[in-house]
Amino acid sequence: MAELAGLEDPKARAVNEKHGDDHGVNLGKLRAVAKRLKTQPDLARELWDTQDTAARLLALLICRPKAFGRDELDAMLRGARTPKVHDWLVNYVVKKNPHAEELRVAWFADPDPVVASAGWALTTERVAKRPEGLDLSGLLDVIEAEMQDAPDRLQWAMNHCLAQIGIEHPEYRARAIAIGERLEVLKDYPTSPGCTSPFAPAWIAEMVRRSAPPVA
């Protein structure tokens, strides 16, 4: 904890706080600490229990993802107060855990929009890697009906799922683009030069363009 406190950077904190993250540790430096510590499940749990955001991010880098039980991960997600902790928990731990599918289904239907956003993130992973058994048309129905008025983090997760369906599944591409164009979610999101817009029709078009075989 003393080492993490020593890495505190006021400029980094100012940037992070704009995104709802209450820590000031450069993530590159945090990853360097994790690389040195390697996997340490017991230390990871102790760091998580501090409730300090930087400590929790470090915990997620040095934990053993498969060691957590279903209820433990559920409690961790509900207690993950900041967006970055929530994001890393889902992507670095839950996705690698044997309870991921069970949690996906439970979280997807949760009344808490932040918890539901984790269910959508796990669904997006399946859209890309294991779509068998998913009702893609049904997902598009839900997105079409609910995304425009969804709270920010849930809206972002739904939008990612919309884009992923359009990118990965040509048979649904036209409908995914049409939904994105009609709802206009994230259409005006500020995007840095060289970065892909999160507006689903633009995102889909760019990723499809990149994956197209070169013209001889």
Salt bridges, closest charged atoms under 4 A:
GLU3 OE1 - ARG36 NH2 2.90
GLU8 OE2 - ARG13 NE 2.57
GLU17 OE2 - ARG13 NH1 3.42
ASP22 OD2 - ARG81 NH1 3.40
ASP71 OD1 - ARG70 NH1 3.19
GLU72 OE2 - ARG45 NE 2.98
ASP74 OD2 - ARG78 NE 2.97
GLU101 OE2 - ARG104 NH2 2.81
GLU101 OE2 - ARG126 NH1 2.95
GLU102 OE2 - ARG70 NE 2.91
GLU102 OE1 - HIS99 ND1 3.70
ASP110 OD2 - ARG78 NH2 2.67
GLU125 OE1 - LYS95 NZ 3.24
GLU125 OE2 - LYS129 NZ 3.50
ASP141 OD1 - ARG175 NH2 2.58
GLU144 OE1 - ARG175 NH2 3.09
GLU144 OE2 - ARG182 NH2 3.27
GLU184 OE2 - LYS187 NZ 3.41
GLU206 OE2 - ARG209 NH2 2.67
GLU206 OE2 - ARG210 NE 2.75
